[in-house]
Amino acid sequence: MDVFAPLQWLADWITFDLIGLTADSRLGSALAFFLYDVPKILILLSVIVFLVAIVRSFFPPEKTRKYLSHSREYVGNVLAALLGVVTPFCSCSAVPLFIGFVESGVPLGVTFSFLIASPMVNEVALILLFGMFGWEIAALYLVSGLTVAIVGGIVMGRLGLEDQIEDYVRQIRMGEAEVPTMTWPERLSYARGYVGDIVKKVWPYIVVGIAIGGFMHGYIPADALAHIAGPTNPFAVPVAVLMGIPLYSNAAGVIPLVSVLTEKGVAMGTVLAFMMAVTALSLPESIILRKVMKPKLIAIYAAVGFVTITATGYLFNWAIPALGR
Amino acid sequence: MVIKVLGSGCANCQRLEAVAREAVARLGIDAEVEKVTDFADIMSYGIMTTPALVVDEQVKLAGRVPSVDDVVKILSAAQP
């Protein structure tokens, strides 16, 4: 039973009856795809983000910091990656979060596990992947995203980069104020506001992503990209990751593109690696983090991200055919 | 009453400042709205996510932009 069936009917009606295009014309197929996918994704996104915001209101970062202070390698990295998934923060909070972690004695490697996991493995991405590709792909994304965060953090921790933090960071002393716990009406109002924020931020990406998707759906034959970016081209993964780094978008904005690229024959692992690179490594975030990290640390962070994400892409490309999908 | 908006100057911090000013105007109370942008000062309040709202040196919320109604409630509760 498809809850989105009325949307499909509406999109078909507008395209074929109202405008009078035929179902086998390219423009008709592209337009019907666009008219169906835009409202579907936006509805899915609003519902999911609302529920997620409620869950997140129970995990303020101040609490996370307490769990992680003086944690040890491995256990700390795993815990940090898991907490990264549920702890809310916007990119403008990356600096105070980083300072707060360092100040309370969270090891640098553990801090990085958190910083990698939080933007990359977000629940919005997971649930959209689940909705469009099924639970196997969503689970694979969750597990590999966590692995990238854990391994990346452990590697960063082992490199002994503590001297690459800007000096003033260590002089900051945090106060002990307790942030009051939210009440239920506050949680609901927070969740409503959060939905508004996210939808306002990502709808242009979604519309453009689906428009490109619709165009490709209608005009480019399936598997057209298979020979350049299919599973047989070993360079596809690193090139996709490199292309993803300067781009910055919320995961929700990339997923419509993901669905089209895979349909046209790009290997799933390559596409997911691209998505991870877009969400986890970004130029704007690096510029923000420059306030607390010396350039060398940012460069190493990007390099570790590049290597681990590329490795994950190869793993997917190898594992997905093995799973029979 | 002294109201402080903690944040480095990102879009959300500016929104919180606007919300705080509107709440003050709606209540018609005598309150100053200040911005705190220095990270050392922000962190001294013990919060890690911005924007945050501090009323008479007490942290009222952090990491989200509340509605004007929410801030009106917070401010009236904090009034002597």
Interface residues (C-beta under 8 A of the other chain):
Chain A: P60 P61 E62 R65 P88 F89 C90 C92 S93 V95 P96 L97 I99 G100 F101 E103 Y168 Q171 I172 R173 M174 G175 E176 A177 E178 V179 P180 M182 E186 S189 Y190 G193 Y194 D197 K291
Chain B: G7 S8 C10 A11 N12 C13 F39 A40 I42 M43 S44 Y45 G46 I47 M48 T49 T50 A52 Q58 V59 K60 L61 A62 G63 R64 V65 P66 S67 D69 D70
